[in-house]
Amino acid sequence: MANDDLRFLSEDIQAKLGVSDALAKKMSSGESLGGSKDIVFDVPIHDGNGSATKGVTTYGVTLRGYGQVIAPANGTWRIVAKLNGNVFIDHSGAKAGEKISFTTGTKWSSTFEIDAWWSEKSNTTLQIKLHVEY
């Protein structure tokens, strides 16, 4: 393939993905894209533990942010968060509202997994968010 063919192919891929030239340059340089997002999980808890997964397009950038238990307000939690199978949060004693900081690298498309153990051996729905800056 000639260089012009590759350039047009690259432009076509960018257009289909909705990626501007400025965004493509930031992504290839590894610099921050300047955005943020909350990824909220509703984790079904049965007898005090549970897990949930969610796939997200992450564009291969580094994510910085925090995890935070939103509900329930009672008890404490051990939270293990993984991205593509790699642990980036492993925190015991988390209470609702507490912010647990993290930094992790990503792939173009990533799968988040939350595993949780509650101090109470009961059933509930854990609501937890990952606030990410990219």
N, C-alpha and C positions, 0 to 999 in steps of 0.2 A: 504494500500500500504506500502511496506517495504521502508526503507531509501534508499536502492540501486535503487529501482524502481523510487523514487522521483528524485534522483540525475540524472539518465539517462533521465527522462522526462524533467528535467530542462535543461540538456545539449542539448536535441533535440530541445526544444523551442528556446534556445540561437542560435543554428545553423540556424534554420529557419528564425530567425529575423536578422541574421548577427551580433550578439552581442558577442564580445570576452569575455573571462574570466575577463580580466583587465577592460573592459568597464562595465561588470555586477557588479564588485566589487565597482567601482566608483559610479555607479548608486545607489547601495544599501546603500552606505555610505553617500550619499547626497553631495559628493564633486563635484567640477566643472569637466566637461568632457574635457575642454580645447579646445573647438572649437568655431567657429563663422559662421554666415550665414546671408545673406541679404534676406529678404522676401519682394518682391516688389508687390505692388498693383496698378492696373489701375482702378481707381474709376470713373465711369461715373457720371458726374455732370450735372443735369438738373435744370434750374432756380436757380442755386446757391447752391444746396445740392445733396448729394448722399451717397451711401454706397456700400461696397463690403465685401465678406467673402472669407476665404481660410482655408482649413483644412491642418494641418501639424502634422507629428509625432514628438512629443516633449519629449518622454521617461520619463515624470514625473519629470524633473529637473527644477531648478530655472533658469529663463532667465533674463539677465541683458543687457541693451543696450540703444538704442535711436531710436526714430521715426524721420523721416526727409522728408519734402515736397521736391520733386525733380522738379516738374513742375505742373502748370505754374509758371513763375517767378513773375507775377503781383498779387497784392492783398494780403489779409491775410486770414487765415483759423482758424476755430474752429475744432479741431480734437478730436474725442473720439474713443479710441481703446479699444476693449474688447477681453478677452480671455475666452472662454467658458462662456460667459455672464457676466464676471466680468470686470469692468472698470480698466484699468491700466494706461491709459493716458486720461486726460481731460484737454486740453490746448486751450486757445483762443489767437488769434493774431499771430499765427504761420506764418512765412514767409519762402519762399523757401530757403533752405540751413540751417535753424535753427535746431539744435539738441535738441530733447526733451527726457530727460533721463527717464528710467523706470526700475523696477525690478518686476517680477511676477513669481509665481509658475505655474506649468503646470500639466496636466494629461499625460497618455501615448500618447494619441492622442488628439489634441486640435484644436479648431476652432477659428481663429482670425476674428474679425469684425472691419471694419473701417467705422465710420460715419463722414461726413465732411460737413461743411457749409462755403461757400465762401463769402467774402465781396462784391463780384460782383454777381448780379442776372443774370447770364448768363449760357451758356452751355460750357462745356469743359471736359477734362479728367484729373483728379487729379492723378499724379503719386507720390506715397509715398512709402518709404521703412522703414521697421523695421530691424535695424541691431541688431542681438541677439548674445550674448555670452553665452555659456552653459558649 
